[in-house]
Amino acid sequence: MFPEEGAVFRSQASSYIKQQLSNLEHHLQEENPILVDVVRSFRRLDRVGYRMGLLSRDESYAMFIPWWPLISVLGTFSAGKSSFINHYLQYPVQRTGTQAVDDKFTVLCYASDEQVRELPGISLNSDARFPFYQMSEELNKVAPGEGELLDSYLRLKTCPAPELKGQILIDSPGFDADAQRTSTLRITDYIIDLSDLVLVFFDARHPEPGAMQDTLSHLVANTNTRSDSSKFLYILNQIDSAAAEDNPEDVVSSWQRALAQEGLTAGRFYTIYNPDAAVPMEDEAKRRRFESKRDADLEEIHQRMRRVGVERAYRIIGDLERTAREIEEERVPQLREALRRWVQGVWVRDGLILGAALVLLGGATAWAGYWDGLRFEPPAWLAGLLDSTVGAISVAAVVVVGLLWGHFAVRRWSARKVVRWIEANHPANPVQDQLKRAFARSTRPWRPALTTTPAGWGRGARKRLKGLMETADGYVQKLNDRFASPSGATGSGAGAEAAPAQGSEGGPGGAAESSPREDDKGQRPEQAPLGREAAPRPAE
C-alpha cells in the first residue's frame, strides 16, 4: 500500500488515548502535581503530531516514556541480582540459585496484597503505565512472530514490600543464560533507554574478561559513550568469595582492568556482597574491613535507588523538551528532504512520460500522413468532432483526464520510491513509522507537488513548540525550587519533599525520596580499597 491509500488523519486523540492520559493524570495528582501539568503539555504536543501526521490517533508522545521511576538490574547469570533485590526489598520475591534460575525479564511493582502475584507478559504489553507497553509490536519489527511469544520474555510480579512504593524494578535473566537472541537484546536495549538507573552486576567469583564477555560488550562498550552514562552503576557482587585470597584487591583490579579494556575508565564502581548469605570470615579484622566497605557501598546504592523519583521528574520534563526539539530540528528537516525527493521525482517523471508520449504521438501521426509540412491536418472524423462544441469539450476532457491519471500514477510511483528510501535510511522503529505516516499526510491527492513544507507545519506549529520548550524550562525551575534552595532559605527547597503518597493497589505509587549530595562532578567520594581500613568520610 502506498502512502496515500488507506490513511486517515485526524488532529484529535482517540477516546482510548484520552482515557489513558486521564488515568495517568489521576495517578500523578497526589504524588507530583508538576507532572500532571507535564501530561497536559504532552497533550498540546500531541496536537502538533496529529496535524503533521507524526502520530496516529491511537498514539501519544506521553505513551512513549515510562512515568514511574524505573530501576533495571542487568548482568551475568549467578551474579547475585535476584539476591540483591530480595535484600533491598527485605522480601523474598525472586528465586535465587547458583545457576540461571530466571529466563524472563521480571517487572516488580508494589501491591498491598500479602502474597506475591505473578502475572503474564500481556499485563505489561497492554498497560501504558508500565514499561514494555506495546512491546509485542517492537518485537515483531525485529523478529516477526516473536511478539506472539511475549509471555516467554516478560512477566509482572507484585509485592507488598514498602521499598517498591513509587518505583518499578526490572530483574533481567542472566545475560549469558541463553543464546543471546535478537529479541532479548532488543528488550535489553529498550530497558536501558527507559531506565532512570541501571545496575550492572558482575560475579566476583569470575571477574576475568572471558567469563563476562557478552556483558562487557553489550553493557559496557555500548554504553560508556552515552550522554546518560551517569545512570549506570557497575557492581562487583559476592566479593566475600575473595576473602580467602591473600590479596583480595587483585580480584577488584582484574575486574576493573576488564572494564578498562572496553573503554570504561571512569564511573561509579562498587564492591558488595549479600549480608544474608556471606562467606564466613575467621579473621575478625578482615571481616570488619569487608563489612565496612560493603555497608558503605550498599548504602550509596540504596540511596541512589530511593532517589530515582526525583531523577524521574527531571527525565520526563527533559523528554518533553527533547521531543518538541526533535520535531523541529530533526523530523521537519527529514520530511523536507523526503518531500524534496518526491517533488523532484514527480516533475522529472512527469516530464519524461509527457515527452515520450508527445514523441510517440508525433511519430504515429506523421506515419499516418496527418502532417502537411509543419501543419497538422487531422483526419475527417477528428476534424468533424472538433468542429462541434460538445465534441471539442469531450476531446479536451479525455486529454485532461488522461494527463491527471498519468500525473497521479506518477505521484504514487514517486511516493513508493521515497517510502523505500525512508525505510532504507531509518531502522524499523517509531521514528520510521512517524516519518512514513507524516509523509503520507503531506502527499495526499489535494496537496500539489510544488512544496517541500510538511503538512501541519507552519508558523503556528513552530510557535507552539517554542512555547512548550519554554514551559519545560518553567517546570525545571519549579522542581529546582522544590529540591534546591540556593538562597539558603528554609521551609522550602532542598529537603522539602512532599510526604509520600500511598501507592494504588496493583500499581506503582508514592512520592520520591530525598537525594543525598554528590560532588560537583556527580562522582561518589573515594573509598579505601578492600585491603585497608576505610578512611572516615567528611561530614556532609
N, C-alpha and C positions, 0 to 999 in steps of 0.2 A: 504494500500500500504506500503510495507516495504521499507527501505531507499534506496535500490539500484535501485528500479524501478522508472522510470519516472523522474529521477533527471538530470538536465542539468546544468553543471558547466562551467562558463567562468570567466576569470581573468580580464575582462574589463566591465566597466559600460555600461548600455544600453544607447541608444541615448536620451531617456527620462531623465535619471538621469544627463547625460552630459549637457543637455539643462537647467535643473533645477539649477545646480551648476553654469552654466554660467550666468543665470539670477541673481542668488544671488550675484555673484561677481560684476555684473554691478550695483546692488542696493547699494552695500557697497563701491564702488570705491571712491565716493566723501566724504562719511561720515567718514570712518575709513579705510585707506589703509592697516593698520596692519591686519585687519580682512579679507581682500582679500587674503593676504598671508596665513592666517589660513585656508581659504577654500581650497587653493591649498595643504596645508599639509593634510587636510582631504582626498583629492583625493589620496594622497600617502598611507594614512592609509587604504583607501578602497581597494587598490590593495592587501594588506595583507589579508583583509577579504574575498575578492573574491577567492583568491588562496586557502585559508583554507576552504572555503565553509560557513563561518560565515555569509556572506552577499549574497543575490541573486543579479542578475544584475540590478534589479529594485529598489535596496536599496543603501543607502549611510549613513555612520555614521553621516555625516553633516545634514541629514534629521531627525535625532533622537533628535535634540535640537532646541530650538527656537533662532532665530538670532536677533530678535528685543527685546529691553528692555521690560520686561513683569511685570506688577503690577496686582496682584489679590486682590479683595476686597471680603472677606468672613464674615460670621456671621449670627446671628439670624435675623428673619424677623422683619421688622419695627425698625431696629436698626439705620436707617438713612444712609445706604450705598449709595443708589442712590442719596440722597440729598447731601451727601458729594462729590460724583463725580460731580454733577452739579455745586456745589460751586467751586470745584477745577478747573473745565474747564471753569467756567463762561459762561456756555451754558446749556440750559435745555434739555439735550439729553436723560435723563432717567425719566420715570414716577415715581412719589412718592406718598406715602399714608400711612395711619396708619395701614393698613392691608397689607398682602402679595400681591404685585401688579405684581411681575415678577415670572414666573415659569421656566425660562430658564437661562442658562449661556449666558451672552451677552459680546461679544468681541468688544471693541471700538477702532477704529483707525482713523487716520486723512484722510480727503479728502477735496479738495478745493471747492467742491460744497457748495452752501449757505444753502442747506437743508439737514436734517438728512435722510440718506437712511438706510433701514433695509433689509438685505439680509438673505437668508435661511442658514441652517447649512451646506449644501453641499458646500457653498462658502469657508468654513473653512476646510472641510474634504479633498478638492482636491487641496489646495494651500499650498505648502511646506513652504512659507514664514510666515505663521501664525501658532499659536498653534492649536492643535486639528487636525493636518494633519493626515489623515487616521484614525481618531478616531472611525469611524464606525467599523473597524476591531477589535479594542480594546474592544468596547462594545460587539461585538458578542462573544468574547472569554469568557467574564464573564456572559453574559446573551444572549444566542443565539436568534437572531431575533431582538434584540434591536438596532443593527446598522442600520436597515432599518428605524428606527424611529428617526433618528438623528435630524431632524428638530424640534422635540418636546423637545430636550435638549439644542440645541445651536442656536445662531443667530449672525450675524455680523452687527454692526452699524457703519456707517461712519459719521464723524462730522468735521466741519471746525474749531474747537477750536485750537488755536495755541499751547496750552499746550500738545496736543496729538502728535505733530510732534516728530517723533523719538522714540515713545514708544507705547505700547499697554496696555490698561486697560481691566480687566475682572471683570464684575459685576456678582455676583452669586445670585441665588434665595435664599430666606430665608432658613437657614439651617434646620429649623423646619417646613418649609412650605409644605412638602409633607410627604409621608410615608417612607422617607429615603431609597429609593430603592437602590439596589446594584449598578446600573448603575450610579446614582447620586453620590454616594460615590466614585465610580471609577473615575469619572470625577474630583471630588474634589481633590483626591489624585494626579491625573495626573497634575492638575493645580498647586498644591503646589510644586511638584517636578520641574516643568518647571519655576516657577516664580523667578524673581530676588528680589521681595519684596512682602510680604504677609501682608495685613492689616486685622486684625481680629477685627470685630466690636461687641460690646455688647451694650445693651439698658440700660441706667441709670435708666429708669423707672421701670425696672425689674432686679435688679442686683443680686437677690438671686439665689443660685445654681439650684433650681428646674426649673426656667424659662429658663435656657440655658444649660440643661444637655447634649443634643446632641452636642452642640458646644464645651462644655468643654471636653467631652470625645474624640471627634474626632480632634478638632483643638488645643487642649492644651495638654491633656495627651499623645496623639500620636505624638506630635511634639517637646516637650520640651527637648528630648534627641537627637535630630537630630544634625548632625555636622554643618548644615547651619541654626541653630536656630536663629542666629543674623538677619536673614531677616524677622523675624516675629515682627510686631508691634501690641501691644494689646491696643485697643482704647475703652474707655467707652464714648459713644456718648450720646448727649442730656442731658448732665449734668445740663443744665439750669433748667430742671424739678425739680432739688433738691434745687433750690434757696429758696423755701418757707420753707424748713426744718430748724429746729433750729440749727442743726449741719450738714451741707451738707457733711462733711468729713465722716460721718457714711456710706453714700452711697458708697463712694470710698472704704472705709475699707471693707464693705460687699463684694464688687466685688473682691478686692484683696484676701480676705480670700477664696472665691470660687476658684480663680485661684490657690492659695497655696494648697488647698485640692487636686488638680490634679497634684501637684508636681512642679508647676511653682512659684518659689520664687525669681527669678531674671529675668531681661529683660527690655524691653522698654515698659513703661506704659504711656498712655496719657488720658487726660480727656478734651473733646471738646464739642462744640455744633455749630449748623449752625447759623451764624450771620443773615442770611436772614429769619430765622423762629424762632427767640429766644423768650422765655417766658419773658414778661415784668417784670422788677425788680424795685420796688419803692425805695428800699434802694440804694442810689447812691454809697456809699462806697462798698457795696456788689457787685453792678453791675460792678464797676471798677475792683474789685478783680477777678470776673469771666471772664471779658473780657481780662484782662491781662494774666491770665493763659491760656485761650482759644487761644489767639493770639500767645502766645509763643509756645504752643504745635502744633497748626496748621502750624506755620512757620517751625518747625522742621520736621513735617510730609511731608509738601510740598517740603522742601529742599531734604529730602531723596527720594522722588518720582522723583524729577528732576535729581538726580544724578545716577539713575539706569543705564544710558548709560555707565558710567564708570564701574560700577559693572558688567554689561553685558559683556563687553570686557574681563575682568578677568575671568568671569564664562566660557565663550566659550573656552578660552585658557586652562582653567582648565579641561574642558570636553575633549579636545584633548589629554592632557596628561593622564587623567584618563582612557580614552578608550584604549589608547595604553598600559597602565599598566595593565588594566583588561584583555586584550587579553593574555599577557604573564603570569600574575600571577594568573588568575582565569580560563579563557576559556581553555588554553592549559592543565593545570592540570585536569580540569573537563573532557576534551576529552581523556586525557591519561587514566583516570580511566574508562571511558566508553569503550575505546578500550581494556583495560586490561580485563574487564569483557567479552567482545566479544571474544577476542583471547582465553581466558581460556574456555569459553563456547564452542567454535568451537572444540578445541582439546579434551576436555572431551567428548563431544557428538560424535565426530568422532571416538574416541577410543571405546566408549560404543557400538555404532552401528556396527563398524567393528568387535569388539569382539563378539557381539551377532550373526552377520552374519556368522563368522567362526565357532562358536559353532553349529549353525543350519546346516551349510553345512557339517560339520564333522559328526553330528548325522545322517543326511539324507543319506550320502554316506556309513556310517557304517551300517545303517539299510538295505541299498540296497546291501550290501555284496561286496563293492568295495575296501575293505581293506584286505590285507594278512599280519596279524600282524601289523607292523608299516609301511608297504609298500602299497602305493596306486596303485591299478590296475584298470585303467579306463575301462569303457565298450568299446566294439569293435568300436562303431560309433565314440566315442570321441577319441579313440586311432588312428583311421584312419584319423580323422580330424587334429589331432596334428602332424601326420607324414608328412603332406604336408606343404610347406612354407606358401601358401596362407591361409590355414586353421589355422595354428598357429597364423599368424598375425591377422586373423579375431577374433579368440578367445581372443587374447590379447587386441584388440581394444574394444571388448564388455566389458571386465573386466575393462579397463581404463575408458571407458565412464560411466559405472555404478558407479565406485568409484568417478569420478568427479561429476556426477549428485548428488550422495549422499552427497558429500562434500559441494557443493554449496547450496543444500537444507538445510544442517546444518548451513551454513553461514547465510542464510536468517532467519532461525528459531532463531538463536542466536541474530541476529541483531534486530529482533522484540522484543525479551525479553529485550534487552538493551534500546530500544526506550521507552518501558513501564517504565523501571527504570528511565530514564531521565524525563519522564512526571510525575512520582510519586515524584521525588526529586526536581523538579523545577516547580513553578507555571506557569500557562498559561500567558506568557509574551514574549517579544522579545528574552530574554536570552534562553528560552526553544526552540524557533524556530531556533536560531542560532546554538545551540548545536546539535539539530536533523539534521540540514542541513549539518553541518560540519562532523558529524558522518557518514552521508550518503556518503559524499565525500571520507572519509577515509576508507570506507568498499566497495568501488567499486570492481567489479569482478577481475580486474587485480592486485589489491593490495593483497599481501599474508597475511594470518592470522598469521603473525610472529612478527609484530612490533606494539608498542603502540605509535609511533610517529604520530601525526595527519598529514594528507595530507597538503602540503603547508607550513609546519613548519620546519624550519631549521636555519642554520647559517645566511642566507640572510635575512629571516623574522625577526630574533632576532636583527640583525644589523639595519634593517630599523626602527623597533620600538624604539630602543635606540636612533637613530638619531632624530626621531620625538619628543621624550621626551626632548632631548637637545634643539631642535628647539623651543619647547613650552617655555622652560626657557628663551630663547632669546627673544621671543615675550613679556614675562612678563617684562623683562628688558627694552624693548622699551616702554612699557606702563608706567613703572616707570619713565623713562626719560621724558615722556610727562606730567605726572601728579605730579611728585615729583622732588625736587632739594635738595638733602642732602648737597651739597656743598654751597648752598645759592646763586648760580648763578641766574641771572635774564635773562629774554628773552626766556627761555625755562624751562621745568619742571613744577612745581606746578603752576597752574593757566594759563598755556599756552595752553589753549584749542583751538581746531580748530573752525573756525567760523561755526555756524550752517548751515547745508546743508538743502536746501528746500526739503521736502518730496515729493515723487511722488504721483500723484493723485490716490486715491483709495487704498493706502497702506502706511505703516509707513515709515518715513524717518526723517532725521535731525540728527545733531550731539548731543553728550552727553553734559549735563550741568556740570559745575564745582561743586565739592562737598564741603560741609562745614567740618570743623575739628571736630573730636570727641576726647575723651580722649583715653589714651593708651589701654584701655580695650574695646573700641568700645561702651561704655555706654554714654547715654546722660547726661548732667550735672544735678545735683539735682535741683529741683524746690520747691518753698514753697507750702504747701498744700493750698487747696481752702479757708480755714478759715482765712488765714493770708495773708498779703501783700507779693508778691513775692520779694525775695531778688534780688538786682541788680546783673547781671551776669558780670563776669570779661571780659574785652575786649579781643578779640582773634586776 
